[in-house]
Amino acid sequence: MIRGLGWLYAVAAMLAAGNAQAQLFDMRDIMGGGPNFRGGGYSGGRSPVARSTVMLTGYAPGTIVIHTGERRLYLVQGNGQAISYGIGVGRDGFRWSGTHRITAKKEWPSWTPPAQMLRRRPDLPRHMPGGVENPLGARAMYLGSTLYRIHGSNEPETIGQAVSSGCFRMTNEDVTDLYSRVGVGTTVVVKN
């Protein structure tokens, strides 16, 4: 019987640890604001995935192509080339695919957690004004009528990781660069 109770305690401890891990992932997804981006200038926190120019064919120039499996966002340039950015993607159970358009762009956006996130995390603030502590970072590009965005983050260590609730995160430096290159109406193709 003692052995059986020991097993039960071990399972309870693992479940509690799993719940703590899930909460950590939610916090990383939503609380990406922090110390690395101040004012208009970027100070450190570079992406662990360097921006580069790569070959990519089959898409019209100006299209954004996101490969969640590669954890890369590509901005098609023409002549078979694209700018490649490292991104953070949705964790297991939060990845998606499809084609949308950028329907809005915002600098230092405010953030209101969606109802689904509030059900998972009722302790979250109901609204956060834009600024360096905001989890959407320096820039956000809204995707169609979805709850998803391409947005900044002050946690460069999450780039290349699957940690979000479905949004695509970039360093503030990279999202500011992408933001300056695309407009409302840009096609975004998301592939797994």
C-alpha positions in Angstrom: 0.0 0.0 0.0 2.9 2.4 0.8 4.3 1.7 -2.7 0.9 2.5 -4.2 0.7 5.8 -2.3 4.3 6.7 -3.3 3.3 6.2 -7.0 0.2 8.3 -6.5 2.3 11.1 -4.9 4.8 10.9 -7.8 2.0 11.2 -10.4 0.5 14.2 -8.5 4.0 15.8 -8.5 4.4 15.2 -12.2 1.0 16.7 -13.0 1.7 19.7 -10.9 5.0 20.2 -12.7 3.3 19.8 -16.0 0.7 22.5 -15.0 3.6 24.8 -13.9 5.3 24.2 -17.3 2.0 25.0 -19.1 1.7 28.2 -17.1 5.3 29.1 -17.9 4.6 28.7 -21.6 1.5 30.9 -21.3 3.5 33.5 -19.5 6.2 33.5 -22.2 3.5 33.8 -24.8 1.9 36.8 -23.2 4.4 38.5 -21.1 7.1 39.0 -23.8 7.7 42.6 -22.8 10.8 43.4 -20.9 14.2 45.0 -20.6 15.8 44.6 -24.0 13.9 47.2 -26.1 13.7 50.8 -25.0 12.3 53.7 -26.8 12.9 53.9 -30.5 16.3 52.2 -30.5 17.1 48.5 -30.1 19.6 47.6 -27.4 20.7 44.0 -27.5 18.5 40.9 -27.5 19.4 39.9 -31.1 17.7 36.8 -32.5 19.5 33.5 -32.1 18.4 33.0 -35.8 20.2 35.5 -38.0 18.2 37.3 -40.7 19.4 36.2 -44.1 18.6 36.1 -47.8 17.5 32.7 -49.2 16.1 31.2 -52.4 12.3 30.7 -52.3 10.2 30.3 -55.4 6.5 29.9 -56.1 5.1 33.0 -54.4 4.5 36.5 -55.6 6.9 39.2 -54.4 5.7 40.8 -51.2 4.1 37.6 -49.9 4.9 36.5 -46.3 5.4 32.7 -46.1 5.6 31.2 -42.6 6.9 27.6 -42.2 6.1 26.7 -38.6 8.1 23.4 -38.8 11.2 25.4 -39.9 10.4 28.2 -37.4 11.0 30.7 -40.2 9.1 33.6 -41.7 10.0 34.5 -45.3 9.3 37.8 -47.1 9.4 37.0 -50.8 11.5 39.6 -52.7 11.4 38.5 -56.3 14.0 36.8 -58.5 13.5 33.7 -56.4 14.8 35.3 -53.3 13.3 36.0 -49.8 14.4 37.5 -46.6 14.4 34.8 -43.9 13.6 35.7 -40.2 13.7 33.4 -37.2 10.4 33.2 -35.4 8.8 31.6 -32.3 5.7 29.6 -33.2 2.7 27.9 -31.4 3.4 25.1 -29.0 1.8 21.7 -29.5 -1.9 22.0 -29.8 -1.7 25.7 -30.9 -0.2 25.5 -34.4 -2.3 26.2 -37.4 -2.1 26.8 -41.1 -3.9 28.7 -43.8 -3.8 31.9 -45.8 -4.8 35.3 -44.5 -4.0 38.9 -45.2 -2.6 41.6 -42.8 -5.7 43.5 -41.8 -4.0 46.0 -39.4 -0.6 47.2 -38.4 0.2 48.8 -35.0 3.2 50.3 -33.4 3.5 49.6 -29.7 0.1 48.0 -29.7 -2.1 47.5 -26.6 -3.1 44.0 -25.7 -6.3 42.5 -24.5 -6.0 38.7 -23.8 -8.6 36.7 -25.7 -11.3 34.8 -23.8 -9.7 31.5 -24.5 -6.5 32.6 -22.8 -8.3 34.1 -19.9 -10.1 30.8 -19.3 -6.6 29.2 -19.1 -5.1 32.0 -17.1 -7.8 34.0 -15.1 -5.0 35.8 -13.3 -3.9 37.8 -16.4 -4.6 41.5 -16.8 -7.7 42.3 -18.8 -5.9 44.9 -20.8 -2.3 46.3 -21.1 -1.5 49.6 -22.8 1.3 49.6 -25.5 4.9 50.0 -24.4 8.0 48.2 -23.5 6.3 45.9 -21.0 3.5 44.9 -23.4 3.7 41.3 -24.6 3.1 42.3 -28.2 6.4 44.1 -28.4 7.3 47.0 -30.6 5.1 46.1 -33.6 2.1 43.9 -34.4 0.6 42.8 -37.7 -2.9 41.4 -37.3 -3.9 38.4 -39.5 -7.4 38.5 -41.0 -10.2 38.0 -38.5 -8.2 35.5 -36.5 -6.8 36.1 -32.9 -3.3 35.7 -34.3 -0.6 38.2 -35.0 3.0 38.5 -36.1 4.4 40.5 -33.2 7.5 41.5 -31.4 9.0 40.0 -28.3 11.7 41.0 -25.8 12.6 37.4 -25.2 15.1 36.6 -28.0 15.7 33.1 -26.5 12.2 32.1 -27.6 13.0 32.6 -31.3 13.2 29.2 -32.9 11.1 27.7 -30.2 7.5 26.5 -30.0 6.2 28.5 -27.0 3.2 30.7 -28.1 -0.5 30.3 -28.1 -0.5 30.5 -31.9 1.0 33.9 -32.6 4.3 34.3 -34.5 6.9 36.2 -32.5 10.0 37.9 -33.7 12.6 39.9 -32.0 11.6 43.6 -31.8 14.5 44.4 -34.2 13.2 41.9 -36.8 9.5 42.7 -36.4 10.3 46.4 -36.9 12.2 45.6 -40.1 9.4 43.4 -41.4 6.8 46.0 -40.4 8.6 48.6 -42.5 8.5 46.4 -45.6 4.9 45.2 -45.7 1.5 46.9 -45.8 -2.1 46.2 -44.9 -3.4 43.7 -47.5 -0.2 41.7 -47.6 -0.9 37.9 -48.1 0.4 35.6 -45.3 0.7 31.9 -46.1 1.1 29.7 -43.0 2.4 26.2 -43.6 3.2 23.5 -41.1 
